[in-house]
């Protein structure tokens, strides 16, 4: 904690009953942002969005906006060292526990659910990013972390001047609610042609994840970091912040890349209403949706015009007779190619591509999670599924 006098004052407040401590805390300009730090997909973007809202004048700012971050409730301890440049951070478990009653009081806790956890409604981040515009990201990799990471990269075989991309395919091993969110998972085998596309263009690939992941086959210029003894919170931050781009799926590592300004290409987005992604440089492609009742794959207007576009739990798909279909190896390889072209400065859309993009984005409505996002859908995915951009002749939008 870089605010010793504030820490002393918070220790004093923690000895008082919360109703007595509250007026003193409010007088001192103290508030506690109710940000979720337990998962990297929240720990990375929520402090960013909260802070940007203050800069943009979208909320009232307070003198001390204190994050309670006991180690047991923080996804990545090293990332908190970056957020300490913007917030007073309390890590001491005892002090955090003692301050919890005060932090939970309605006038002390600043709300956060609309940032990322916005069920059945549009999240806040598209509007915040639109207003933020071309300003640089809040976070920048420190030179100490860059040196730390490159020491390990060289041990893996990379040489000075080499570049790498991260790949992440969401599996269910890390998630206690595996059954609940299984529709978001994918098979890493479908990423192999894309990995080969990246290495053929001169890059290295680092596969992110945890020890429960399906092992990758041995491939040149590919590091299966998910199963590496070099895994650490600090290396996680370095890889996400130092990569040329991330080719991934809808899971936390993409958010960690984005807050450092690293572009992401996200495959297998489900529900379809999340396809337009977090940050403006990002590109997304959705899982297709098959209807058992209709006996076919639904068009994009059919999906985005129905509640299935916002389904967040596997049982919803099952109960309503829908099946989500994983992206093919070609879908993923094409997305990797677009990321490579963008990184190389050679990406060019054809006139039809812009028409496809406009049509797809026009199908999003208020209430869709990523409505208003300035990111894009994958160019070649829309080309290959252009037949799904318009509804069938017999489509009844009220059915």
Secondary structure as the mmCIF struct_conf table of DSSP 4:
data_model
#
loop_
_struct_conf.conf_type_id
_struct_conf.id
_struct_conf.beg_label_comp_id
_struct_conf.beg_label_asym_id
_struct_conf.beg_label_seq_id
_struct_conf.end_label_comp_id
_struct_conf.end_label_asym_id
_struct_conf.end_label_seq_id
HELX_RH_AL_P HELX_RH_AL_P1 UNK A 4 UNK A 14
TURN_TY1_P TURN_TY1_P1 UNK A 15 UNK A 15
BEND BEND1 UNK A 16 UNK A 16
HELX_RH_AL_P HELX_RH_AL_P2 UNK A 18 UNK A 27
TURN_TY1_P TURN_TY1_P2 UNK A 28 UNK A 29
STRN STRN1 UNK A 30 UNK A 33
BEND BEND2 UNK A 38 UNK A 39
HELX_RH_AL_P HELX_RH_AL_P3 UNK A 40 UNK A 43
TURN_TY1_P TURN_TY1_P3 UNK A 44 UNK A 44
HELX_RH_AL_P HELX_RH_AL_P4 UNK A 45 UNK A 56
TURN_TY1_P TURN_TY1_P4 UNK A 57 UNK A 57
BEND BEND3 UNK A 58 UNK A 59
BEND BEND4 UNK A 63 UNK A 63
STRN STRN2 UNK A 64 UNK A 65
HELX_LH_PP_P HELX_LH_PP_P1 UNK A 66 UNK A 66
STRN STRN3 UNK A 67 UNK A 68
HELX_RH_3T_P HELX_RH_3T_P1 UNK A 71 UNK A 73
BEND BEND5 UNK A 75 UNK A 75
HELX_RH_AL_P HELX_RH_AL_P5 UNK A 77 UNK A 83
TURN_TY1_P TURN_TY1_P5 UNK A 84 UNK A 86
BEND BEND6 UNK A 87 UNK A 87
STRN STRN4 UNK A 89 UNK A 90
HELX_RH_AL_P HELX_RH_AL_P6 UNK A 93 UNK A 103
TURN_TY1_P TURN_TY1_P6 UNK A 104 UNK A 104
BEND BEND7 UNK A 105 UNK A 105
TURN_TY1_P TURN_TY1_P7 UNK A 106 UNK A 108
STRN STRN5 UNK A 109 UNK A 110
HELX_LH_PP_P HELX_LH_PP_P2 UNK A 111 UNK A 111
TURN_TY1_P TURN_TY1_P8 UNK A 113 UNK A 114
BEND BEND8 UNK A 115 UNK A 116
TURN_TY1_P TURN_TY1_P9 UNK A 119 UNK A 120
BEND BEND9 UNK A 121 UNK A 121
BEND BEND10 UNK A 124 UNK A 124
HELX_RH_AL_P HELX_RH_AL_P7 UNK A 125 UNK A 132
TURN_TY1_P TURN_TY1_P10 UNK A 133 UNK A 134
HELX_LH_PP_P HELX_LH_PP_P3 UNK A 135 UNK A 137
BEND BEND11 UNK A 138 UNK A 138
HELX_RH_AL_P HELX_RH_AL_P8 UNK A 143 UNK A 156
TURN_TY1_P TURN_TY1_P11 UNK A 157 UNK A 157
TURN_TY1_P TURN_TY1_P12 UNK A 160 UNK A 161
STRN STRN6 UNK A 164 UNK A 167
BEND BEND12 UNK A 172 UNK A 172
TURN_TY1_P TURN_TY1_P13 UNK A 173 UNK A 174
TURN_TY1_P TURN_TY1_P14 UNK A 176 UNK A 181
HELX_RH_3T_P HELX_RH_3T_P2 UNK A 182 UNK A 184
HELX_RH_3T_P HELX_RH_3T_P3 UNK A 188 UNK A 191
HELX_RH_AL_P HELX_RH_AL_P9 UNK A 192 UNK A 200
TURN_TY1_P TURN_TY1_P15 UNK A 201 UNK A 202
STRN STRN7 UNK A 204 UNK A 207
TURN_TY1_P TURN_TY1_P16 UNK A 211 UNK A 212
BEND BEND13 UNK A 213 UNK A 213
HELX_LH_PP_P HELX_LH_PP_P4 UNK A 214 UNK A 218
TURN_TY1_P TURN_TY1_P17 UNK A 220 UNK A 221
STRN STRN8 UNK A 222 UNK A 223
HELX_RH_3T_P HELX_RH_3T_P4 UNK A 225 UNK A 227
TURN_TY1_P TURN_TY1_P18 UNK A 229 UNK A 230
HELX_RH_AL_P HELX_RH_AL_P10 UNK A 233 UNK A 242
BEND BEND14 UNK A 243 UNK A 244
STRN STRN9 UNK A 246 UNK A 249
BEND BEND15 UNK A 250 UNK A 251
HELX_RH_AL_P HELX_RH_AL_P11 UNK A 252 UNK A 259
TURN_TY1_P TURN_TY1_P19 UNK A 260 UNK A 261
STRN STRN10 UNK A 264 UNK A 269
BEND BEND16 UNK A 270 UNK A 271
HELX_RH_3T_P HELX_RH_3T_P5 UNK A 272 UNK A 274
BEND BEND17 UNK A 276 UNK A 276
BEND BEND18 UNK A 278 UNK A 279
TURN_TY1_P TURN_TY1_P20 UNK A 280 UNK A 281
STRN STRN11 UNK A 283 UNK A 286
HELX_LH_PP_P HELX_LH_PP_P5 UNK A 287 UNK A 287
STRN STRN12 UNK A 288 UNK A 291
TURN_TY1_P TURN_TY1_P21 UNK A 292 UNK A 295
STRN STRN13 UNK A 296 UNK A 297
HELX_LH_PP_P HELX_LH_PP_P6 UNK A 298 UNK A 299
HELX_RH_AL_P HELX_RH_AL_P12 UNK A 300 UNK A 304
TURN_TY1_P TURN_TY1_P22 UNK A 305 UNK A 305
BEND BEND19 UNK A 306 UNK A 306
HELX_RH_3T_P HELX_RH_3T_P6 UNK A 307 UNK A 310
BEND BEND20 UNK A 313 UNK A 313
HELX_RH_AL_P HELX_RH_AL_P13 UNK A 314 UNK A 320
TURN_TY1_P TURN_TY1_P23 UNK A 321 UNK A 321
STRN STRN14 UNK A 322 UNK A 325
HELX_LH_PP_P HELX_LH_PP_P7 UNK A 326 UNK A 328
HELX_RH_AL_P HELX_RH_AL_P14 UNK A 329 UNK A 344
TURN_TY1_P TURN_TY1_P24 UNK A 345 UNK A 345
HELX_RH_AL_P HELX_RH_AL_P15 UNK A 351 UNK A 362
TURN_TY1_P TURN_TY1_P25 UNK A 363 UNK A 363
TURN_TY1_P TURN_TY1_P26 UNK A 366 UNK A 367
BEND BEND21 UNK A 368 UNK A 368
TURN_TY1_P TURN_TY1_P27 UNK A 369 UNK A 372
STRN STRN15 UNK A 376 UNK A 377
HELX_RH_AL_P HELX_RH_AL_P16 UNK A 379 UNK A 384
TURN_TY1_P TURN_TY1_P28 UNK A 385 UNK A 385
HELX_RH_3T_P HELX_RH_3T_P7 UNK A 386 UNK A 388
BEND BEND22 UNK A 389 UNK A 390
TURN_TY1_P TURN_TY1_P29 UNK A 393 UNK A 394
TURN_TY1_P TURN_TY1_P30 UNK A 397 UNK A 398
#
